[in-house]
Amino acid sequence: MPMEAGDIERMIKQALPDATVKIQDLAGDGDHYAATVTSSAFEGKSRVQQHQMVYDALGGRMGDVLHALALTTSLPK
């Protein structure tokens, strides 16, 4: 069963409360998304660590319910 964009956003914001999250459904199938996540929690973290934080927020759904997520992370300006 595909994952809703709102569910992805909710899960990320639950783990990173200050995050600004933008989700785009790339294929219209609920399986391929792009996410842009901005959070002060990324301060001092490498890009890999930032992405791991987002994947952790999704609770193991990557590769299962959520097939693909193109991820961009950044600190607030």
Secondary structure by P-SEA (a helix, b strand, c coil): ccccaaaaaaaaaaaccccbbbbbbcccccccbbbbbbccccccccaaaaaaaaaaaacccccccccccbbbbbccc
